[in-house]
């Protein structure tokens, strides 16, 4: 259980419950402490705790409503909660003896909200601490990677944009450090009293789609949030989403055109997109019922470009953020490892060379090299500099020349990175060296 002092959020062990191994203090595997079980902390089984019990648990931990609800059975015990108990162990229990079972994993919402936007997943960030709601501000270096913790804590999709603004007047605020939010993957775990400020932190998240497990927010396994499916987030199958649907999805996430295109079928649903929809869930759908299938992995290009070079894979790095193109400059220690994120985001192969140069002064986006190396340029863009005369230049290896070979099945050509050679899908797709046969 977490309590707060006047200066920070401090976590004190709860008498009898905890969530361990999760991305934040509001998520993880549920354990209880019960001396009758003859052990200090015991894992909790899936099976017999209903929604009211899960709500009691989340409230006891200082969190909000549970995202993953179901029946739990802690080592053979069934909890019967009324919903108004202050602690899970205050609920009536039916004991059936120890058993071997899958451990229950639970995620509770964080005490966050986005206000003033068009939906619950868009607006100014506010958090509740010690019963008081205040705007949340950061010490600096805030980017999309940090904003992902806000979207995740609200059970929204991926962050599409974020920025810090000045409000009309000062008010009491909660403050966070960006490094803490990224490390703990949580805003709640990093809150402390920030005095007064006129700053406002704004975040826009996608409502019902996200890409998870990828190297950046523009790549990964596709998931959708659809209450008709009876679960919070559902994986999406390969099979029935065409190029237009993939373009709608990438655009909704604030990314560029899809690199890997194909037909998807989200749990038996086929999306029929015209291509001008603002959201994937606005497309017409044909529902065919749930199915077991391989999960769709998708990569969208990042809003990057290299200008002034001999090809699209060579030149000065520029990025688009909130509809504005600017040069990109790093804080320090830029190298080929960091430049690899630029080439990858442009689907341009490997970095050949990179350097910083001085030129004319103009407005820029800044990035931290360490952030870029572990994610992407887009996810790390910040509006910290008014202007700079620096230029960041990158040369990537461009497209590989792989000969086409006519065979009885048709023309064979490079495919997407990591795939075998196969029938031509789209010019510019990649194949891993040594795979397939041409």
C-alpha positions, 0 to 999 in steps of 0.5 A, a space after each residue: 500500500 502507498 501513502 504520501 508525505 508532504 514531499 513524495 509518494 512512499 510505499 509501505 507494505 500492506 498488511 496482507 495483499 500486494 501485486 508483484 512483478 508488474 510494470 507499476 505498483 498497480 499491476 502484477 501477480 496477486 499475493 496474500 499474507 495469511 498465517 493460516 496458510 503456513 507461509 509468509 506470502 502466497 500466490 493467488 489463483 485465478 478463479 473465484 474473486 468477482 468484480 467487487 472483490 477486485 475493486 476492494 483490492 485495487 482500492 486497498 492498494 491506492 489504485 483505481 478500478 481493475 482493468 482485468 476482472 474475473 474470478 480468483 481463488 487464493 490458494 483454495 479460498 474464495 472471497 465473497 466481498 460486498 464491495 465496501 470493505 477497506 481490505 480484501 482480507 476483511 471479506 468473507 471467505 470460503 476455504 477449500 484447502 491449498 491447490 496448484 493453479 495459475 497465478 492471478 495477474 491483475 492490473 488496476 487503473 491509476 488515479 489519472 484523468 485527461 480533462 478538456 479533450 474530445 474524449 477520455 483519452 485526450 486532454 490535460 493530465 491531472 492526478 489524484 494524490 491524498 484526495 486532491 486532484 491537480 494538474 501534473 507537470 514535469 521537470 523537462 525532457 517529456 516525450 512520447 515515450 514518457 506519455 505512454 505511461 499516461 495512456 497505459 495508466 488510463 487503459 487508452 491506446 498509444 500516445 499520438 502527441 504530447 506537449 507542455 503549454 503555459 496556462 492562463 494562471 498558476 495553480 497547485 500542481 503535482 510534479 514528476 520527473 520524466 526519468 522516474 515515469 519511464 523507469 517505473 512505467 507509471 505516473 502515480 508512482 512518481 508524483 510529489 508536491 510541485 508547489 504552484 505552476 502555470 504549466 500544463 501537460 497535454 497528451 492525446 492517446 488513441 482510443 481503441 488501437 495500439 501496437 505493443 511489443 515493438 521497437 517503437 510506438 509505430 511497430 508491434 503486435 496489433 491490439 484493439 479495444 472492443 467491449 463487444 469482445 468481452 475483454 479489455 484489449 484483444 489481439 488481432 489476427 492476420 488475414 483480413 485488413 487490406 492496405 487502406 485499413 493499415 494506412 488508417 491504423 498507422 495514421 490514427 497512431 500518428 505514424 506514416 504509411 505501413 511497411 508491412 501490409 496484408 489482410 488482418 482479421 481481429 478475432 474473427 472481424 474483417 475491417 472494410 476501410 475506405 481509407 479516409 476514416 480517422 480511426 480503424 474502429 470507424 471502418 465497417 466490419 464483418 463479424 465472424 466470431 472469435 478464432 485462434 490465429 497468429 497475431 498480426 505484427 505491423 510496422 509503420 514508417 515514422 514521420 521522418 525525412 532526410 533532406 538535401 542528399 542524393 537519395 531519400 536515405 541521405 541528408 539532414 534529419 528532419 521530423 514532424 511533430 504536432 504538424 510542424 517539420 523541424 530539424 532534429 538535434 541531439 543533446 550529445 554523444 550522437 553516433 552510428 548506433 543512434 543513427 540506426 534508429 533514423 535509418 530504421 524509421 525510414 526503412 533505409 537499411 543500415 547507417 553508413 555515416 553520421 555527423 553534426 554540423 553548424 549552419 543557419 539558426 532555426 527552430 529544432 526538435 531535440 532528442 536524447 541519444 540514450 532514448 533514441 538508441 532504445 526506441 525511436 526518434 519519434 518517441 523521443 522528440 522534445 520541444 526544449 530548444 527555441 532554436 539551434 544552428 546545428 545540423 544532424 546528417 545521416 547516410 543510410 545504406 539505401 535499398 539493396 539491389 537484389 535481382 528478380 528471378 522468373 520462376 513458374 510461380 511468378 516473379 520473386 523479389 525481396 520481402 519485408 525484413 525477416 521474411 523469406 523471399 516470396 512473391 512481390 508484395 511492394 517495391 522496397 520491402 526487405 529480406 534478411 540475407 541468406 534466407 530463401 533462394 534467388 
